[in-house]
Amino acid sequence: MLNVDTIKNGLVIDHICAGLGPKIFSWLGLDKAKFTAALVMNVPSKTLGRKDIIKVDNIINIDYSVLGFIDPNITVNVIKDEQRVKKIKMELPNTVENVIKCKNPRCITATEHYVKQVFRLVDYNKALYCCEFCDALYKAGPQAESFDLGK
């Protein structure tokens, strides 16, 4: 049995779709952190079958809209004095900036690199986002075609 110490003051990012944990761990910069952070992969889950979990023994700033775009099923538990004081459920954000790169070679964002890549949610049930400049469609969530988590 794997045992990861309790978090004294920090975050537990739970219900991550199995396999997405390493990408989120890297995006958060936890691979270079000076504090304790744990990535646990393929944890059995009654609702998901398998899931990844990230435990961070520190309070860090997170762009929740990006987490919601990656996987709207993610929850973030805020831990203080070894007790959960807040549970934040992710949801699909109305817009995302510089997370998706437009695949349309004729889009202004493909040639003018100073232009922000902005996508807006057009269909919540299908998790579809549309480029604000050329209307190219992208699917969000764990089954997304592609996304760039570069900062």
Biotite code that builds the C-alpha atoms (Angstrom):
import biotite.structure as struc

atoms = struc.array([
    struc.Atom([0.000, 0.000, 0.000], chain_id="A", res_id=1, res_name="MET", atom_name="CA", element="C"),
    struc.Atom([1.283, 3.447, -0.925], chain_id="A", res_id=2, res_name="LEU", atom_name="CA", element="C"),
    struc.Atom([1.269, 6.022, 1.855], chain_id="A", res_id=3, res_name="ASN", atom_name="CA", element="C"),
    struc.Atom([1.686, 9.757, 1.224], chain_id="A", res_id=4, res_name="VAL", atom_name="CA", element="C"),
    struc.Atom([1.956, 11.961, 4.330], chain_id="A", res_id=5, res_name="ASP", atom_name="CA", element="C"),
    struc.Atom([-0.878, 14.265, 5.245], chain_id="A", res_id=6, res_name="THR", atom_name="CA", element="C"),
    struc.Atom([-0.766, 17.846, 4.038], chain_id="A", res_id=7, res_name="ILE", atom_name="CA", element="C"),
    struc.Atom([-0.351, 20.395, 6.833], chain_id="A", res_id=8, res_name="LYS", atom_name="CA", element="C"),
    struc.Atom([-1.114, 23.528, 4.773], chain_id="A", res_id=9, res_name="ASN", atom_name="CA", element="C"),
    struc.Atom([-1.572, 23.163, 1.063], chain_id="A", res_id=10, res_name="GLY", atom_name="CA", element="C"),
    struc.Atom([-3.688, 21.791, -1.750], chain_id="A", res_id=11, res_name="LEU", atom_name="CA", element="C"),
    struc.Atom([-4.971, 18.431, -2.897], chain_id="A", res_id=12, res_name="VAL", atom_name="CA", element="C"),
    struc.Atom([-5.932, 18.380, -6.563], chain_id="A", res_id=13, res_name="ILE", atom_name="CA", element="C"),
    struc.Atom([-8.219, 15.389, -6.931], chain_id="A", res_id=14, res_name="ASP", atom_name="CA", element="C"),
    struc.Atom([-10.286, 13.599, -9.584], chain_id="A", res_id=15, res_name="HIS", atom_name="CA", element="C"),
    struc.Atom([-7.770, 14.261, -12.364], chain_id="A", res_id=16, res_name="ILE", atom_name="CA", element="C"),
    struc.Atom([-8.440, 12.050, -15.373], chain_id="A", res_id=17, res_name="CYS", atom_name="CA", element="C"),
    struc.Atom([-5.862, 9.229, -15.303], chain_id="A", res_id=18, res_name="ALA", atom_name="CA", element="C"),
    struc.Atom([-2.819, 10.194, -17.357], chain_id="A", res_id=19, res_name="GLY", atom_name="CA", element="C"),
    struc.Atom([-3.251, 13.981, -17.157], chain_id="A", res_id=20, res_name="LEU", atom_name="CA", element="C"),
    struc.Atom([-1.530, 14.282, -13.781], chain_id="A", res_id=21, res_name="GLY", atom_name="CA", element="C"),
    struc.Atom([2.041, 14.619, -15.116], chain_id="A", res_id=22, res_name="PRO", atom_name="CA", element="C"),
    struc.Atom([1.069, 17.401, -17.537], chain_id="A", res_id=23, res_name="LYS", atom_name="CA", element="C"),
    struc.Atom([-0.720, 19.359, -14.784], chain_id="A", res_id=24, res_name="ILE", atom_name="CA", element="C"),
    struc.Atom([2.130, 18.687, -12.317], chain_id="A", res_id=25, res_name="PHE", atom_name="CA", element="C"),
    struc.Atom([4.613, 20.164, -14.809], chain_id="A", res_id=26, res_name="SER", atom_name="CA", element="C"),
    struc.Atom([2.309, 23.105, -15.743], chain_id="A", res_id=27, res_name="TRP", atom_name="CA", element="C"),
    struc.Atom([2.098, 24.041, -12.061], chain_id="A", res_id=28, res_name="LEU", atom_name="CA", element="C"),
    struc.Atom([5.898, 23.995, -11.869], chain_id="A", res_id=29, res_name="GLY", atom_name="CA", element="C"),
    struc.Atom([5.825, 21.368, -9.147], chain_id="A", res_id=30, res_name="LEU", atom_name="CA", element="C"),
    struc.Atom([8.638, 19.427, -10.815], chain_id="A", res_id=31, res_name="ASP", atom_name="CA", element="C"),
    struc.Atom([10.928, 22.357, -9.852], chain_id="A", res_id=32, res_name="LYS", atom_name="CA", element="C"),
    struc.Atom([9.333, 23.220, -6.492], chain_id="A", res_id=33, res_name="ALA", atom_name="CA", element="C"),
    struc.Atom([11.368, 23.630, -3.308], chain_id="A", res_id=34, res_name="LYS", atom_name="CA", element="C"),
    struc.Atom([8.502, 22.244, -1.201], chain_id="A", res_id=35, res_name="PHE", atom_name="CA", element="C"),
    struc.Atom([6.969, 18.789, -1.001], chain_id="A", res_id=36, res_name="THR", atom_name="CA", element="C"),
    struc.Atom([4.659, 17.823, -3.845], chain_id="A", res_id=37, res_name="ALA", atom_name="CA", element="C"),
    struc.Atom([3.404, 14.359, -4.755], chain_id="A", res_id=38, res_name="ALA", atom_name="CA", element="C"),
    struc.Atom([1.856, 13.020, -7.947], chain_id="A", res_id=39, res_name="LEU", atom_name="CA", element="C"),
    struc.Atom([-0.040, 9.771, -7.486], chain_id="A", res_id=40, res_name="VAL", atom_name="CA", element="C"),
    struc.Atom([-1.191, 8.111, -10.677], chain_id="A", res_id=41, res_name="MET", atom_name="CA", element="C"),
    struc.Atom([-3.803, 5.481, -11.516], chain_id="A", res_id=42, res_name="ASN", atom_name="CA", element="C"),
    struc.Atom([-5.487, 5.566, -8.131], chain_id="A", res_id=43, res_name="VAL", atom_name="CA", element="C"),
    struc.Atom([-8.620, 3.383, -8.050], chain_id="A", res_id=44, res_name="PRO", atom_name="CA", element="C"),
    struc.Atom([-11.804, 5.489, -8.163], chain_id="A", res_id=45, res_name="SER", atom_name="CA", element="C"),
    struc.Atom([-15.426, 4.404, -7.874], chain_id="A", res_id=46, res_name="LYS", atom_name="CA", element="C"),
    struc.Atom([-16.642, 7.137, -10.247], chain_id="A", res_id=47, res_name="THR", atom_name="CA", element="C"),
    struc.Atom([-13.739, 7.406, -12.719], chain_id="A", res_id=48, res_name="LEU", atom_name="CA", element="C"),
    struc.Atom([-12.302, 3.891, -12.630], chain_id="A", res_id=49, res_name="GLY", atom_name="CA", element="C"),
    struc.Atom([-8.782, 5.356, -12.333], chain_id="A", res_id=50, res_name="ARG", atom_name="CA", element="C"),
    struc.Atom([-7.634, 8.870, -11.451], chain_id="A", res_id=51, res_name="LYS", atom_name="CA", element="C"),
    struc.Atom([-4.539, 10.924, -10.696], chain_id="A", res_id=52, res_name="ASP", atom_name="CA", element="C"),
    struc.Atom([-4.060, 13.028, -7.549], chain_id="A", res_id=53, res_name="ILE", atom_name="CA", element="C"),
    struc.Atom([-1.609, 15.846, -6.822], chain_id="A", res_id=54, res_name="ILE", atom_name="CA", element="C"),
    struc.Atom([-0.754, 16.784, -3.225], chain_id="A", res_id=55, res_name="LYS", atom_name="CA", element="C"),
    struc.Atom([1.062, 20.053, -2.575], chain_id="A", res_id=56, res_name="VAL", atom_name="CA", element="C"),
    struc.Atom([2.351, 20.913, 0.885], chain_id="A", res_id=57, res_name="ASP", atom_name="CA", element="C"),
    struc.Atom([2.131, 24.639, 0.161], chain_id="A", res_id=58, res_name="ASN", atom_name="CA", element="C"),
    struc.Atom([-0.512, 27.146, -0.927], chain_id="A", res_id=59, res_name="ILE", atom_name="CA", element="C"),
    struc.Atom([0.141, 28.064, -4.567], chain_id="A", res_id=60, res_name="ILE", atom_name="CA", element="C"),
    struc.Atom([-1.695, 30.230, -7.075], chain_id="A", res_id=61, res_name="ASN", atom_name="CA", element="C"),
    struc.Atom([-3.585, 28.248, -9.703], chain_id="A", res_id=62, res_name="ILE", atom_name="CA", element="C"),
    struc.Atom([-5.476, 29.459, -12.755], chain_id="A", res_id=63, res_name="ASP", atom_name="CA", element="C"),
    struc.Atom([-8.689, 27.537, -12.104], chain_id="A", res_id=64, res_name="TYR", atom_name="CA", element="C"),
    struc.Atom([-10.011, 28.344, -15.578], chain_id="A", res_id=65, res_name="SER", atom_name="CA", element="C"),
    struc.Atom([-7.162, 26.328, -17.116], chain_id="A", res_id=66, res_name="VAL", atom_name="CA", element="C"),
    struc.Atom([-7.815, 23.398, -14.764], chain_id="A", res_id=67, res_name="LEU", atom_name="CA", element="C"),
    struc.Atom([-11.514, 23.552, -15.633], chain_id="A", res_id=68, res_name="GLY", atom_name="CA", element="C"),
    struc.Atom([-10.685, 23.548, -19.328], chain_id="A", res_id=69, res_name="PHE", atom_name="CA", element="C"),
    struc.Atom([-8.346, 20.557, -18.992], chain_id="A", res_id=70, res_name="ILE", atom_name="CA", element="C"),
    struc.Atom([-10.796, 18.525, -16.918], chain_id="A", res_id=71, res_name="ASP", atom_name="CA", element="C"),
    struc.Atom([-13.995, 20.012, -15.446], chain_id="A", res_id=72, res_name="PRO", atom_name="CA", element="C"),
    struc.Atom([-14.245, 17.057, -13.020], chain_id="A", res_id=73, res_name="ASN", atom_name="CA", element="C"),
    struc.Atom([-11.180, 18.163, -11.048], chain_id="A", res_id=74, res_name="ILE", atom_name="CA", element="C"),
    struc.Atom([-11.647, 19.294, -7.452], chain_id="A", res_id=75, res_name="THR", atom_name="CA", element="C"),
    struc.Atom([-9.175, 21.326, -5.413], chain_id="A", res_id=76, res_name="VAL", atom_name="CA", element="C"),
    struc.Atom([-9.182, 20.883, -1.652], chain_id="A", res_id=77, res_name="ASN", atom_name="CA", element="C"),
    struc.Atom([-7.585, 23.647, 0.410], chain_id="A", res_id=78, res_name="VAL", atom_name="CA", element="C"),
    struc.Atom([-5.937, 22.233, 3.533], chain_id="A", res_id=79, res_name="ILE", atom_name="CA", element="C"),
    struc.Atom([-5.116, 24.241, 6.675], chain_id="A", res_id=80, res_name="LYS", atom_name="CA", element="C"),
    struc.Atom([-3.811, 22.645, 9.859], chain_id="A", res_id=81, res_name="ASP", atom_name="CA", element="C"),
    struc.Atom([-4.332, 19.213, 8.281], chain_id="A", res_id=82, res_name="GLU", atom_name="CA", element="C"),
    struc.Atom([-8.073, 19.871, 7.779], chain_id="A", res_id=83, res_name="GLN", atom_name="CA", element="C"),
    struc.Atom([-9.947, 20.574, 4.560], chain_id="A", res_id=84, res_name="ARG", atom_name="CA", element="C"),
    struc.Atom([-11.307, 24.102, 4.833], chain_id="A", res_id=85, res_name="VAL", atom_name="CA", element="C"),
    struc.Atom([-12.534, 24.562, 1.275], chain_id="A", res_id=86, res_name="LYS", atom_name="CA", element="C"),
    struc.Atom([-13.458, 22.373, -1.691], chain_id="A", res_id=87, res_name="LYS", atom_name="CA", element="C"),
    struc.Atom([-13.412, 24.001, -5.132], chain_id="A", res_id=88, res_name="ILE", atom_name="CA", element="C"),
    struc.Atom([-15.120, 22.224, -8.026], chain_id="A", res_id=89, res_name="LYS", atom_name="CA", element="C"),
    struc.Atom([-13.867, 23.061, -11.486], chain_id="A", res_id=90, res_name="MET", atom_name="CA", element="C"),
    struc.Atom([-16.146, 23.892, -14.382], chain_id="A", res_id=91, res_name="GLU", atom_name="CA", element="C"),
    struc.Atom([-15.670, 24.797, -18.007], chain_id="A", res_id=92, res_name="LEU", atom_name="CA", element="C"),
    struc.Atom([-14.615, 28.465, -18.196], chain_id="A", res_id=93, res_name="PRO", atom_name="CA", element="C"),
    struc.Atom([-16.433, 30.868, -20.539], chain_id="A", res_id=94, res_name="ASN", atom_name="CA", element="C"),
    struc.Atom([-13.133, 31.880, -22.153], chain_id="A", res_id=95, res_name="THR", atom_name="CA", element="C"),
    struc.Atom([-9.541, 30.671, -22.145], chain_id="A", res_id=96, res_name="VAL", atom_name="CA", element="C"),
    struc.Atom([-6.485, 32.674, -23.181], chain_id="A", res_id=97, res_name="GLU", atom_name="CA", element="C"),
    struc.Atom([-3.218, 31.239, -24.463], chain_id="A", res_id=98, res_name="ASN", atom_name="CA", element="C"),
    struc.Atom([-4.135, 27.659, -23.573], chain_id="A", res_id=99, res_name="VAL", atom_name="CA", element="C"),
    struc.Atom([-5.153, 26.424, -27.024], chain_id="A", res_id=100, res_name="ILE", atom_name="CA", element="C"),
    struc.Atom([-3.179, 27.231, -30.149], chain_id="A", res_id=101, res_name="LYS", atom_name="CA", element="C"),
    struc.Atom([-5.426, 27.730, -33.158], chain_id="A", res_id=102, res_name="CYS", atom_name="CA", element="C"),
    struc.Atom([-4.886, 25.034, -35.763], chain_id="A", res_id=103, res_name="LYS", atom_name="CA", element="C"),
    struc.Atom([-6.140, 27.205, -38.627], chain_id="A", res_id=104, res_name="ASN", atom_name="CA", element="C"),
    struc.Atom([-3.044, 28.335, -40.596], chain_id="A", res_id=105, res_name="PRO", atom_name="CA", element="C"),
    struc.Atom([-5.028, 31.316, -41.957], chain_id="A", res_id=106, res_name="ARG", atom_name="CA", element="C"),
    struc.Atom([-5.945, 32.589, -38.487], chain_id="A", res_id=107, res_name="CYS", atom_name="CA", element="C"),
    struc.Atom([-4.313, 35.878, -37.509], chain_id="A", res_id=108, res_name="ILE", atom_name="CA", element="C"),
    struc.Atom([-2.913, 34.194, -34.396], chain_id="A", res_id=109, res_name="THR", atom_name="CA", element="C"),
    struc.Atom([-0.823, 31.865, -36.595], chain_id="A", res_id=110, res_name="ALA", atom_name="CA", element="C"),
    struc.Atom([1.117, 34.753, -38.160], chain_id="A", res_id=111, res_name="THR", atom_name="CA", element="C"),
    struc.Atom([0.848, 37.571, -35.611], chain_id="A", res_id=112, res_name="GLU", atom_name="CA", element="C"),
    struc.Atom([2.393, 36.034, -32.490], chain_id="A", res_id=113, res_name="HIS", atom_name="CA", element="C"),
    struc.Atom([1.629, 39.071, -30.305], chain_id="A", res_id=114, res_name="TYR", atom_name="CA", element="C"),
    struc.Atom([-2.125, 38.383, -30.681], chain_id="A", res_id=115, res_name="VAL", atom_name="CA", element="C"),
    struc.Atom([-3.539, 36.445, -27.722], chain_id="A", res_id=116, res_name="LYS", atom_name="CA", element="C"),
    struc.Atom([-5.081, 33.059, -28.471], chain_id="A", res_id=117, res_name="GLN", atom_name="CA", element="C"),
    struc.Atom([-8.612, 33.582, -27.132], chain_id="A", res_id=118, res_name="VAL", atom_name="CA", element="C"),
    struc.Atom([-11.294, 30.899, -27.268], chain_id="A", res_id=119, res_name="PHE", atom_name="CA", element="C"),
    struc.Atom([-14.859, 31.160, -25.987], chain_id="A", res_id=120, res_name="ARG", atom_name="CA", element="C"),
    struc.Atom([-17.190, 28.391, -24.888], chain_id="A", res_id=121, res_name="LEU", atom_name="CA", element="C"),
    struc.Atom([-19.896, 27.848, -27.510], chain_id="A", res_id=122, res_name="VAL", atom_name="CA", element="C"),
    struc.Atom([-21.397, 24.504, -26.440], chain_id="A", res_id=123, res_name="ASP", atom_name="CA", element="C"),
    struc.Atom([-21.235, 23.551, -22.751], chain_id="A", res_id=124, res_name="TYR", atom_name="CA", element="C"),
    struc.Atom([-22.640, 20.018, -23.205], chain_id="A", res_id=125, res_name="ASN", atom_name="CA", element="C"),
    struc.Atom([-20.098, 19.139, -25.915], chain_id="A", res_id=126, res_name="LYS", atom_name="CA", element="C"),
    struc.Atom([-17.283, 21.182, -24.282], chain_id="A", res_id=127, res_name="ALA", atom_name="CA", element="C"),
    struc.Atom([-16.658, 23.037, -27.553], chain_id="A", res_id=128, res_name="LEU", atom_name="CA", element="C"),
    struc.Atom([-14.634, 26.225, -27.770], chain_id="A", res_id=129, res_name="TYR", atom_name="CA", element="C"),
    struc.Atom([-14.408, 28.596, -30.726], chain_id="A", res_id=130, res_name="CYS", atom_name="CA", element="C"),
    struc.Atom([-11.455, 30.788, -31.768], chain_id="A", res_id=131, res_name="CYS", atom_name="CA", element="C"),
    struc.Atom([-12.473, 34.444, -31.442], chain_id="A", res_id=132, res_name="GLU", atom_name="CA", element="C"),
    struc.Atom([-10.725, 35.321, -34.702], chain_id="A", res_id=133, res_name="PHE", atom_name="CA", element="C"),
    struc.Atom([-11.507, 32.517, -37.165], chain_id="A", res_id=134, res_name="CYS", atom_name="CA", element="C"),
    struc.Atom([-14.224, 30.398, -35.482], chain_id="A", res_id=135, res_name="ASP", atom_name="CA", element="C"),
    struc.Atom([-12.168, 27.170, -35.501], chain_id="A", res_id=136, res_name="ALA", atom_name="CA", element="C"),
    struc.Atom([-13.642, 24.688, -33.005], chain_id="A", res_id=137, res_name="LEU", atom_name="CA", element="C"),
    struc.Atom([-11.806, 22.815, -30.245], chain_id="A", res_id=138, res_name="TYR", atom_name="CA", element="C"),
    struc.Atom([-12.957, 20.246, -27.719], chain_id="A", res_id=139, res_name="LYS", atom_name="CA", element="C"),
    struc.Atom([-12.035, 20.770, -24.066], chain_id="A", res_id=140, res_name="ALA", atom_name="CA", element="C"),
    struc.Atom([-11.602, 18.231, -21.312], chain_id="A", res_id=141, res_name="GLY", atom_name="CA", element="C"),
    struc.Atom([-9.478, 15.098, -21.036], chain_id="A", res_id=142, res_name="PRO", atom_name="CA", element="C"),
    struc.Atom([-10.326, 14.106, -24.621], chain_id="A", res_id=143, res_name="GLN", atom_name="CA", element="C"),
    struc.Atom([-9.156, 17.479, -26.009], chain_id="A", res_id=144, res_name="ALA", atom_name="CA", element="C"),
    struc.Atom([-7.478, 17.409, -29.401], chain_id="A", res_id=145, res_name="GLU", atom_name="CA", element="C"),
    struc.Atom([-4.522, 19.383, -28.088], chain_id="A", res_id=146, res_name="SER", atom_name="CA", element="C"),
    struc.Atom([-3.672, 22.139, -25.661], chain_id="A", res_id=147, res_name="PHE", atom_name="CA", element="C"),
    struc.Atom([-0.513, 23.960, -24.725], chain_id="A", res_id=148, res_name="ASP", atom_name="CA", element="C"),
    struc.Atom([0.011, 24.494, -21.033], chain_id="A", res_id=149, res_name="LEU", atom_name="CA", element="C"),
    struc.Atom([3.069, 26.674, -21.554], chain_id="A", res_id=150, res_name="GLY", atom_name="CA", element="C"),
    struc.Atom([3.149, 29.769, -19.365], chain_id="A", res_id=151, res_name="LYS", atom_name="CA", element="C"),
])
